[in-house]
Amino acid sequence: KTRTLDKDTYNPSDVTATPISPTSIRLRWTAAVESYRTPTLYKVVTNSEKGNAHETELTTIDIQNLSPSMEYNFKVHATMDNDLLVMPGAKVKTRTLDKDTYNPSDVTATPISPTSIRL
């Protein structure tokens, strides 16, 4: 007897991306309902570059060493025992922070004593 698998139960869902610095983004997703392996291993592909995929058994990951002010496409896949990716995966698009928006600006210092200032 042949069984057709529901692609949605083997894929993560509801992936979100939150920029946390000009060079890093935090991804979170809902775990796949079913898995080909225990624990489920996820591969996160950035801009379709499978050779640079990040792996995790968690449902969150910080992707680092990105370029500031750049748009990135991420796709989160569960994997099978043979490391093949479960398709179609869950995708999200976001942009890293600008360097200027990450750093404070227009800071003023007011002396309040011989050894302290107020910012």
N, CA, C and O atoms as a MOPAC input file, in Angstrom:
PM7 MOZYME 1SCF
protein

 N      0.84900 1    -1.17400 1     0.00000 1
 C      0.00000 1     0.00000 1     0.00000 1
 C      0.89700 1     1.24000 1     0.00000 1
 O      1.82900 1     1.33000 1     0.79900 1
 N      0.62400 1     2.17200 1    -0.87200 1
 C      1.39400 1     3.40400 1    -0.98700 1
 C      0.64800 1     4.53000 1    -0.28600 1
 O     -0.57000 1     4.66000 1    -0.40100 1
 N      1.40700 1     5.33700 1     0.43900 1
 C      0.80600 1     6.46100 1     1.15300 1
 C      1.41500 1     7.75200 1     0.64200 1
 O      2.63700 1     7.87300 1     0.56200 1
 N      0.58800 1     8.70400 1     0.30100 1
 C      1.06000 1    10.02100 1    -0.10100 1
 C      1.21800 1    10.87200 1     1.15100 1
 O      0.30600 1    10.96300 1     1.97200 1
 N      2.37500 1    11.48900 1     1.28700 1
 C      2.64100 1    12.30200 1     2.46500 1
 C      2.11800 1    13.71200 1     2.26200 1
 O      2.22700 1    14.27600 1     1.17300 1
 N      1.55600 1    14.27000 1     3.30400 1
 C      1.10600 1    15.65700 1     3.27900 1
 C      2.32800 1    16.54200 1     3.48200 1
 O      2.92900 1    16.53800 1     4.55600 1
 N      2.69700 1    17.29900 1     2.45500 1
 C      3.91400 1    18.11000 1     2.53200 1
 C      3.87200 1    19.11200 1     3.67100 1
 O      4.92000 1    19.48200 1     4.20100 1
 N      2.68000 1    19.56200 1     4.06100 1
 C      2.59700 1    20.55500 1     5.12300 1
 C      2.98300 1    19.99800 1     6.48700 1
 O      3.53800 1    20.73300 1     7.30400 1
 N      2.71300 1    18.73300 1     6.75900 1
 C      3.03000 1    18.18800 1     8.08100 1
 C      4.52200 1    17.95000 1     8.26800 1
 O      4.98100 1    17.86000 1     9.40700 1
 N      5.28400 1    17.84500 1     7.20300 1
 C      6.72800 1    17.60300 1     7.28600 1
 C      7.55300 1    18.87900 1     7.11900 1
 O      8.78200 1    18.83200 1     7.14900 1
 N      6.88500 1    20.01000 1     6.94600 1
 C      7.57200 1    21.28300 1     6.77200 1
 C      7.35800 1    22.18400 1     7.97600 1
 O      6.29700 1    22.14600 1     8.60000 1
 N      8.36700 1    23.00200 1     8.31100 1
 C      8.14400 1    24.03000 1     9.31900 1
 C      7.16900 1    25.06200 1     8.75200 1
 O      6.92000 1    25.09300 1     7.54600 1
 N      6.62300 1    25.90000 1     9.62100 1
 C      5.68000 1    26.92500 1     9.15400 1
 C      5.86500 1    28.20300 1     9.96300 1
 O      6.61100 1    28.23800 1    10.94100 1
 N      5.17200 1    29.24100 1     9.53400 1
 C      5.12900 1    30.52200 1    10.25600 1
 C      6.51600 1    31.06400 1    10.58400 1
 O      6.76400 1    31.49300 1    11.71100 1
 N      7.41000 1    31.04800 1     9.61900 1
 C      8.76300 1    31.55700 1     9.86500 1
 C      8.72800 1    33.08600 1     9.92500 1
 O      8.08800 1    33.74000 1     9.10100 1
 N      9.43100 1    33.64100 1    10.92100 1
 C      9.55000 1    35.09000 1    11.06100 1
 C     11.02500 1    35.45900 1    11.11900 1
 O     11.85800 1    34.66200 1    11.55200 1
 N     11.33700 1    36.65800 1    10.68500 1
 C     12.71400 1    37.15200 1    10.68600 1
 C     12.74400 1    38.49800 1    11.40100 1
 O     11.94500 1    39.38600 1    11.10600 1
 N     13.67400 1    38.63800 1    12.34400 1
 C     13.82100 1    39.87700 1    13.09100 1
 C     15.26800 1    40.33900 1    12.99900 1
 O     16.16100 1    39.65700 1    13.50100 1
 N     15.52100 1    41.48800 1    12.36400 1
 C     16.89000 1    42.01200 1    12.35300 1
 C     17.30700 1    42.35900 1    13.78100 1
 O     16.56600 1    43.02800 1    14.50200 1
 N     18.49400 1    41.90400 1    14.18800 1
 C     18.96600 1    42.19300 1    15.54500 1
 C     20.23300 1    43.04400 1    15.55800 1
 O     20.65400 1    43.52200 1    16.61100 1
 N     20.83400 1    43.23100 1    14.39700 1
 C     21.97800 1    44.13100 1    14.25400 1
 C     22.16200 1    44.37000 1    12.75200 1
 O     21.46800 1    43.75200 1    11.94500 1
 N     23.07800 1    45.25000 1    12.37100 1
 C     23.31300 1    45.44500 1    10.93300 1
 C     23.86200 1    44.20400 1    10.22900 1
 O     23.84400 1    44.13100 1     9.00000 1
 N     24.35300 1    43.22200 1    11.00300 1
 C     24.95400 1    42.03800 1    10.37300 1
 C     24.32900 1    40.71800 1    10.81600 1
 O     24.88000 1    39.65500 1    10.52900 1
 N     23.19000 1    40.76400 1    11.50900 1
 C     22.57200 1    39.50500 1    11.93700 1
 C     21.05100 1    39.60000 1    11.98800 1
 O     20.47500 1    40.66200 1    12.22600 1
 N     20.42500 1    38.45200 1    11.75400 1
 C     18.96800 1    38.32700 1    11.73600 1
 C     18.59500 1    37.07600 1    12.52100 1
 O     19.22600 1    36.02900 1    12.37700 1
 N     17.56400 1    37.19500 1    13.35100 1
 C     17.06100 1    36.04500 1    14.11300 1
 C     15.83300 1    35.47800 1    13.39900 1
 O     14.88000 1    36.20200 1    13.11000 1
 N     15.87000 1    34.17400 1    13.12000 1
 C     14.74200 1    33.47900 1    12.50900 1
 C     14.07700 1    32.59200 1    13.54800 1
 O     14.75200 1    31.96600 1    14.36500 1
 N     12.74200 1    32.54200 1    13.51500 1
 C     11.94800 1    31.65000 1    14.37200 1
 C     10.87900 1    31.01600 1    13.50400 1
 O     10.40000 1    31.62800 1    12.55000 1
 N     10.50300 1    29.77800 1    13.83800 1
 C      9.45500 1    29.10700 1    13.07800 1
 C      8.74700 1    28.09700 1    13.95500 1
 O      9.21300 1    27.74400 1    15.03900 1
 N      7.60400 1    27.63800 1    13.45800 1
 C      6.85400 1    26.58000 1    14.11800 1
 C      7.38400 1    25.25100 1    13.60300 1
 O      7.57400 1    25.07400 1    12.39900 1
 N      7.61700 1    24.33000 1    14.50800 1
 C      8.19600 1    23.02900 1    14.14600 1
 C      7.27900 1    22.25200 1    13.20800 1
 O      6.05900 1    22.41800 1    13.22700 1
 N      7.88800 1    21.40500 1    12.39100 1
 C      7.12200 1    20.48300 1    11.54900 1
 C      6.32100 1    19.55400 1    12.45600 1
 O      6.79800 1    19.15400 1    13.51800 1
 N      5.10000 1    19.21200 1    12.03600 1
 C      4.24000 1    18.34000 1    12.83100 1
 C      4.80800 1    16.92400 1    12.87800 1
 O      4.79300 1    16.27700 1    13.92500 1
 N      5.30900 1    16.44800 1    11.74000 1
 C      5.91600 1    15.12000 1    11.65300 1
 C      7.34200 1    15.27200 1    11.14400 1
 O      7.70300 1    16.30400 1    10.57700 1
 N      8.14700 1    14.23700 1    11.35000 1
 C      9.54200 1    14.33000 1    10.95100 1
 C     10.04000 1    12.99700 1    10.41300 1
 O      9.57000 1    11.93000 1    10.80700 1
 N     11.00700 1    13.08700 1     9.50000 1
 C     11.66800 1    11.89400 1     8.97300 1
 C     12.77100 1    11.42000 1     9.90100 1
 O     13.27700 1    10.30900 1     9.73700 1
 N     13.15800 1    12.24500 1    10.87900 1
 C     14.24300 1    11.89600 1    11.79000 1
 C     13.96200 1    12.51000 1    13.15500 1
 O     13.24400 1    13.50400 1    13.26500 1
 N     14.53000 1    11.91200 1    14.18300 1
 C     14.35600 1    12.43000 1    15.53000 1
 C     15.72500 1    12.65800 1    16.14000 1
 O     16.52900 1    11.72500 1    16.17200 1
 N     16.02900 1    13.84900 1    16.62400 1
 C     15.18800 1    15.03600 1    16.52300 1
 C     15.19000 1    15.57800 1    15.09800 1
 O     16.04800 1    15.22900 1    14.28700 1
 N     14.22700 1    16.42700 1    14.81200 1
 C     14.16100 1    17.03900 1    13.48400 1
 C     15.37000 1    17.94000 1    13.28100 1
 O     15.70000 1    18.75100 1    14.14600 1
 N     16.02300 1    17.79700 1    12.14700 1
 C     17.13400 1    18.67100 1    11.79100 1
 C     16.63400 1    19.63400 1    10.72500 1
 O     16.08700 1    19.22000 1     9.70200 1
 N     16.82800 1    20.92600 1    10.97800 1
 C     16.41900 1    21.95500 1    10.02100 1
 C     17.64900 1    22.52400 1     9.33100 1
 O     18.70500 1    22.68200 1     9.94400 1
 N     17.49800 1    22.82600 1     8.05600 1
 C     18.54100 1    23.53800 1     7.31400 1
 C     17.95800 1    24.86800 1     6.86700 1
 O     16.86800 1    24.92500 1     6.29900 1
 N     18.70200 1    25.93900 1     7.13100 1
 C     18.28500 1    27.27900 1     6.75900 1
 C     19.16000 1    27.73400 1     5.60500 1
 O     20.37900 1    27.84600 1     5.73600 1
 N     18.52300 1    27.99200 1     4.47600 1
 C     19.22500 1    28.40100 1     3.26500 1
 C     19.04400 1    29.90800 1     3.09900 1
 O     17.92500 1    30.41900 1     3.15900 1
 N     20.15300 1    30.61200 1     2.89000 1
 C     20.13300 1    32.05700 1     2.70100 1
 C     20.34200 1    32.37700 1     1.22900 1
 O     21.32100 1    31.93800 1     0.62500 1
 N     19.41200 1    33.14800 1     0.64800 1
 C     19.50200 1    33.56700 1    -0.75900 1
 C     19.77900 1    32.40200 1    -1.69800 1
 O     20.57100 1    32.53600 1    -2.63100 1
 N     19.14800 1    31.28200 1    -1.46700 1
 C     19.22700 1    30.08200 1    -2.32000 1
 C     20.61700 1    29.46900 1    -2.40500 1
 O     20.87500 1    28.67100 1    -3.30600 1
 N     21.51800 1    29.81700 1    -1.49700 1
 C     22.87600 1    29.26200 1    -1.49500 1
 C     22.91500 1    28.03600 1    -0.58900 1
 O     23.25400 1    28.14300 1     0.59000 1
 N     22.57000 1    26.87200 1    -1.13700 1
 C     22.48500 1    25.64700 1    -0.33400 1
 C     23.82800 1    25.23900 1     0.25900 1
 O     23.87000 1    24.58400 1     1.30100 1
 N     24.91900 1    25.61600 1    -0.39000 1
 C     26.24000 1    25.26700 1     0.11700 1
 C     26.57400 1    25.94900 1     1.42900 1
 O     27.43600 1    25.48100 1     2.17300 1
 N     25.89400 1    27.05800 1     1.72100 1
 C     26.14000 1    27.80000 1     2.95800 1
 C     24.99700 1    27.64100 1     3.95500 1
 O     24.78100 1    28.52000 1     4.78900 1
 N     24.26900 1    26.54100 1     3.88100 1
 C     23.11300 1    26.33400 1     4.76100 1
 C     23.55300 1    26.18800 1     6.21500 1
 O     24.58900 1    25.59100 1     6.50700 1
 N     22.75500 1    26.73800 1     7.11300 1
 C     22.96400 1    26.59000 1     8.55500 1
 C     22.07100 1    25.46100 1     9.04200 1
 O     20.95300 1    25.30300 1     8.55100 1
 N     22.54700 1    24.67300 1    10.00100 1
 C     21.77000 1    23.55400 1    10.53600 1
 C     21.46700 1    23.78100 1    12.00900 1
 O     22.28300 1    24.33100 1    12.74700 1
 N     20.28000 1    23.34900 1    12.42500 1
 C     19.89700 1    23.42200 1    13.82700 1
 C     18.79300 1    22.41100 1    14.12400 1
 O     18.01500 1    22.05000 1    13.24100 1
 N     18.73500 1    21.96500 1    15.35700 1
 C     17.62700 1    21.12200 1    15.81600 1
 C     16.59000 1    21.96400 1    16.55300 1
 O     15.55000 1    21.45400 1    16.96800 1
 N     16.87500 1    23.24900 1    16.71400 1
 C     15.97800 1    24.17200 1    17.40300 1
 C     15.02300 1    24.82300 1    16.40700 1
 O     15.13600 1    24.60300 1    15.20100 1
 N     14.09000 1    25.61500 1    16.90600 1
 C     13.17700 1    26.34100 1    16.01400 1
 C     13.49900 1    27.83200 1    15.99900 1
 O     12.63700 1    28.66600 1    15.72300 1
 N     14.74200 1    28.14800 1    16.29800 1
 C     15.23300 1    29.51100 1    16.20100 1
 C     16.72500 1    29.45700 1    15.88100 1
 O     17.43100 1    28.53600 1    16.29200 1
 N     17.18300 1    30.45300 1    15.14800 1
 C     18.60700 1    30.52500 1    14.81600 1
 C     18.95800 1    31.97300 1    14.50400 1
 O     18.16000 1    32.69700 1    13.90900 1
 N     20.15200 1    32.39200 1    14.90800 1
 C     20.66900 1    33.70600 1    14.54500 1
 C     21.63100 1    33.52300 1    13.38100 1
 O     22.63700 1    32.82300 1    13.49500 1
 N     21.31100 1    34.15700 1    12.26400 1
 C     22.18700 1    34.12600 1    11.09100 1
 C     23.08300 1    35.35100 1    11.17900 1
 O     22.59700 1    36.48100 1    11.22800 1
 N     24.39400 1    35.12700 1    11.19900 1
 C     25.34800 1    36.21500 1    11.40800 1
 C     26.24100 1    36.40700 1    10.19200 1
 O     26.15600 1    35.66700 1     9.21200 1
 N     27.09000 1    37.40800 1    10.27900 1
 C     28.04800 1    37.75400 1     9.22300 1
 C     27.35400 1    38.15800 1     7.93000 1
 O     27.83100 1    37.85100 1     6.83700 1
 N     26.22600 1    38.84800 1     8.06200 1
 C     25.51100 1    39.36600 1     6.90100 1
 C     25.98900 1    40.78500 1     6.62200 1
 O     26.70500 1    41.37200 1     7.43300 1
 N     25.60000 1    41.33100 1     5.49400 1
 C     25.96400 1    42.70500 1     5.14200 1
 C     24.88000 1    43.66900 1     5.61600 1
 O     23.69400 1    43.35000 1     5.53000 1
 N     25.26800 1    44.84500 1     6.11400 1
 C     24.27500 1    45.83600 1     6.53500 1
 C     23.43200 1    46.31700 1     5.35200 1
 O     23.89000 1    46.31400 1     4.21000 1
 N     22.21500 1    46.72200 1     5.63500 1
 C     21.31400 1    47.34400 1     4.65300 1
 C     21.05100 1    46.47200 1     3.43400 1
 O     20.84400 1    46.99000 1     2.33700 1
 N     21.05800 1    45.15800 1     3.61100 1
 C     20.83600 1    44.23800 1     2.48800 1
 C     19.56200 1    43.43400 1     2.71500 1
 O     19.20900 1    43.10900 1     3.84900 1
 N     18.87500 1    43.11700 1     1.60800 1
 C     17.69800 1    42.26800 1     1.67700 1
 C     18.12700 1    40.81300 1     1.54500 1
 O     18.96000 1    40.47500 1     0.70400 1
 N     17.55200 1    39.95900 1     2.38100 1
 C     17.87900 1    38.53400 1     2.36500 1
 C     16.60600 1    37.70700 1     2.28500 1
 O     15.57700 1    38.05400 1     2.86400 1
 N     16.70500 1    36.60600 1     1.55300 1
 C     15.64200 1    35.61300 1     1.47200 1
 C     16.11300 1    34.37500 1     2.21900 1
 O     17.19100 1    33.84800 1     1.94600 1
 N     15.30000 1    33.91400 1     3.16100 1
 C     15.62700 1    32.72200 1     3.93300 1
 C     14.57500 1    31.65900 1     3.67700 1
 O     13.39100 1    31.96100 1     3.53100 1
 N     15.02000 1    30.41300 1     3.62500 1
 C     14.10800 1    29.28700 1     3.49200 1
 C     14.51500 1    28.24300 1     4.51800 1
 O     15.67700 1    27.83900 1     4.57900 1
 N     13.54800 1    27.80800 1     5.32800 1
 C     13.78800 1    26.82100 1     6.37500 1
 C     13.20100 1    25.49400 1     5.92200 1
 O     12.01700 1    25.40700 1     5.59700 1
 N     14.03800 1    24.46200 1     5.90300 1
 C     13.62100 1    23.12100 1     5.48600 1
 C     13.85700 1    22.12500 1     6.61100 1
 O     14.86500 1    22.20300 1     7.31200 1
 N     12.93500 1    21.19600 1     6.78300 1
 C     13.22900 1    20.00300 1     7.57100 1
 C     14.04600 1    19.09800 1     6.65300 1
 O     14.00500 1    19.25800 1     5.43300 1
 N     14.78000 1    18.15900 1     7.22100 1
 C     15.58900 1    17.26000 1     6.39800 1
 C     15.15600 1    15.81500 1     6.60900 1
 O     14.58500 1    15.45800 1     7.64000 1
 N     15.44500 1    15.00000 1     5.60500 1
 C     15.19000 1    13.56400 1     5.69600 1
 C     16.44500 1    12.87500 1     6.23300 1
 O     17.48100 1    13.52000 1     6.39500 1
 N     16.36200 1    11.58500 1     6.50600 1
 C     17.51200 1    10.83000 1     7.02200 1
 C     18.73500 1    10.93100 1     6.12300 1
 O     19.86600 1    10.89300 1     6.60700 1
 N     18.52000 1    11.05700 1     4.82800 1
 C     19.63600 1    11.12600 1     3.87700 1
 C     20.07500 1    12.56500 1     3.60900 1
 O     20.78600 1    12.82500 1     2.63800 1
 N     19.65900 1    13.49600 1     4.45900 1
 C     19.99200 1    14.92200 1     4.37900 1
 C     19.35100 1    15.65000 1     3.20700 1
 O     19.67700 1    16.81100 1     2.96200 1
 N     18.45400 1    15.00600 1     2.47900 1
 C     17.70200 1    15.72700 1     1.45500 1
 C     16.74400 1    16.68900 1     2.14000 1
 O     16.25300 1    16.41400 1     3.23400 1
 N     16.48200 1    17.81600 1     1.49000 1
 C     15.58900 1    18.81900 1     2.05300 1
 C     14.13900 1    18.46400 1     1.76100 1
 O     13.81100 1    18.04000 1     0.65300 1
 N     13.27400 1    18.63600 1     2.75000 1
 C     11.84000 1    18.46300 1     2.54000 1
 C     11.33200 1    19.73300 1     1.86400 1
 O     11.54600 1    20.83500 1     2.36800 1
 N     10.67000 1    19.58300 1     0.74300 1
 C     10.16400 1    20.72700 1    -0.01100 1
 C      8.70400 1    20.97900 1     0.32800 1
 O      8.01400 1    20.02800 1     0.69500 1
 N      8.20000 1    22.17500 1     0.23000 1
 C      8.87700 1    23.36100 1    -0.28500 1
 C      9.62400 1    24.16100 1     0.77900 1
 O     10.34800 1    25.09400 1     0.43300 1
 N      9.47300 1    23.83000 1     2.05200 1
 C     10.09300 1    24.62200 1     3.10700 1
 C      9.23700 1    25.84100 1     3.41900 1
 O      8.18600 1    26.04700 1     2.81100 1
 N      9.69000 1    26.63600 1     4.36200 1
 C      8.99100 1    27.86900 1     4.74600 1
 C      9.93000 1    29.02800 1     4.47700 1
 O     11.11200 1    28.96300 1     4.81600 1
 N      9.41600 1    30.09200 1     3.87000 1
 C     10.31500 1    31.17900 1     3.48400 1
 C      9.89500 1    32.51300 1     4.08000 1
 O      8.73600 1    32.73600 1     4.43100 1
 N     10.88800 1    33.39000 1     4.17700 1
 C     10.67300 1    34.73900 1     4.67000 1
 C     11.73200 1    35.64600 1     4.05000 1
 O     12.84900 1    35.21600 1     3.75900 1
 N     11.36000 1    36.90000 1     3.85600 1
 C     12.28700 1    37.89700 1     3.30500 1
 C     12.38600 1    39.03500 1     4.31000 1
 O     11.37900 1    39.45900 1     4.87800 1
 N     13.60000 1    39.52800 1     4.52900 1
 C     13.79400 1    40.66800 1     5.42400 1
 C     15.07200 1    41.40000 1     5.03800 1
 O     15.78900 1    40.99800 1     4.12200 1
 N     15.33600 1    42.47300 1     5.75300 1
 C     16.49200 1    43.32100 1     5.46700 1
 C     17.27000 1    43.53900 1     6.76700 1
 O     16.68000 1    43.72500 1     7.83200 1
 N     18.58300 1    43.51300 1     6.66500 1
 C     19.40400 1    43.82600 1     7.83500 1
 C     19.28200 1    45.31800 1     8.14100 1
 O     18.92300 1    46.11900 1     7.27700 1
 N     19.58500 1    45.66600 1     9.37000 1
 C     19.51600 1    47.06300 1     9.78300 1
 C     20.59700 1    47.88700 1     9.09700 1
 O     21.65600 1    47.37600 1     8.73200 1
 N     20.30800 1    49.16600 1     8.93000 1
 C     21.32300 1    50.09700 1     8.45100 1
 C     22.28500 1    50.37400 1     9.60200 1
 O     21.88000 1    50.37800 1    10.76400 1
 N     23.53800 1    50.60300 1     9.28700 1
 C     24.50600 1    50.91700 1    10.34200 1
 C     24.06800 1    52.15500 1    11.12000 1
 O     24.18800 1    52.19700 1    12.34400 1
 N     23.56000 1    53.16100 1    10.40800 1
 C     23.18200 1    54.41900 1    11.05100 1
 C     21.99700 1    54.26700 1    11.99300 1
 O     21.94200 1    54.95200 1    13.01400 1
 N     21.05000 1    53.39400 1    11.68200 1
 C     19.87800 1    53.24500 1    12.54600 1
 C     20.17700 1    52.38000 1    13.76000 1
 O     19.44500 1    52.42600 1    14.74900 1
 N     21.22600 1    51.60700 1    13.69900 1
 C     21.58300 1    50.74100 1    14.81900 1
 C     22.31600 1    51.52000 1    15.90700 1
 O     22.19900 1    51.20200 1    17.09100 1
 N     23.06900 1    52.53600 1    15.50400 1
 C     23.85800 1    53.31400 1    16.45000 1
 C     23.08300 1    54.54200 1    16.90700 1
 O     22.31200 1    55.11000 1    16.13300 1
 N     23.27800 1    54.95800 1    18.15100 1
 C     22.61300 1    56.17800 1    18.61100 1
 C     23.16600 1    57.39300 1    17.87900 1
 O     24.30300 1    57.38400 1    17.40800 1
 N     22.35300 1    58.43100 1    17.79100 1
 C     22.80100 1    59.66900 1    17.14900 1
 C     22.30200 1    60.84600 1    17.97500 1
 O     21.46200 1    60.69000 1    18.86200 1
 N     22.82300 1    62.00400 1    17.67500 1
 C     22.43000 1    63.23900 1    18.36600 1
 C     22.53400 1    63.10400 1    19.88400 1
 O     21.61500 1    63.48900 1    20.60700 1
 N     23.63200 1    62.56700 1    20.35900 1
 C     23.85300 1    62.39800 1    21.79100 1
 C     24.49000 1    63.66500 1    22.34700 1
 O     25.41900 1    64.21500 1    21.75600 1
 N     23.98900 1    64.11700 1    23.47400 1
 C     24.59700 1    65.26400 1    24.14300 1
 C     25.03800 1    64.83600 1    25.53500 1
 O     24.41800 1    63.97400 1    26.15800 1
 N     26.10500 1    65.44100 1    26.01200 1
 C     26.62400 1    65.14900 1    27.34800 1
 C     26.56100 1    66.42300 1    28.18300 1
 O     27.00600 1    67.48600 1    27.75100 1
 N     26.00500 1    66.30200 1    29.37600 1
 C     25.89700 1    67.43400 1    30.29200 1
 C     26.65100 1    67.09100 1    31.57100 1
 O     26.34000 1    66.09400 1    32.22200 1
 N     27.64500 1    67.91000 1    31.94100 1
 C     28.36700 1    67.63000 1    33.18300 1
 C     27.44400 1    67.83200 1    34.38900 1
 O     26.71400 1    68.81900 1    34.46600 1
 N     27.49100 1    66.88100 1    35.32900 1
 C     26.68800 1    67.02400 1    36.54900 1
 C     27.55300 1    67.01400 1    37.81400 1
 O     27.07700 1    67.35500 1    38.89700 1
 N     28.81300 1    66.62500 1    37.67300 1
 C     29.76500 1    66.68500 1    38.79700 1
 C     31.16400 1    66.59500 1    38.19600 1
 O     31.29600 1    66.39200 1    36.98900 1
 N     32.20900 1    66.73900 1    39.00500 1
 C     33.57400 1    66.62700 1    38.47100 1
 C     33.89500 1    65.24500 1    37.90400 1
 O     34.84500 1    65.10700 1    37.13400 1
 N     33.11600 1    64.21200 1    38.27200 1
 C     33.44000 1    62.85400 1    37.81000 1
 C     32.30200 1    62.17000 1    37.05200 1
 O     32.38500 1    60.96900 1    36.79400 1
 N     31.25100 1    62.89300 1    36.69100 1
 C     30.14900 1    62.23200 1    35.97100 1
 C     29.46700 1    63.17400 1    34.98700 1
 O     29.50500 1    64.39700 1    35.11800 1
 N     28.85000 1    62.55400 1    34.01100 1
 C     28.09000 1    63.29600 1    33.00200 1
 C     26.73100 1    62.63200 1    32.82100 1
 O     26.54300 1    61.46800 1    33.17400 1
 N     25.80100 1    63.37800 1    32.27400 1
 C     24.48500 1    62.83800 1    31.94200 1
 C     24.38000 1    62.84100 1    30.41800 1
 O     24.63500 1    63.85400 1    29.76700 1
 N     24.00100 1    61.68900 1    29.86200 1
 C     23.83300 1    61.57700 1    28.40900 1
 C     22.38400 1    61.71400 1    28.03900 1
 O     22.03900 1    61.64700 1    26.85900 1

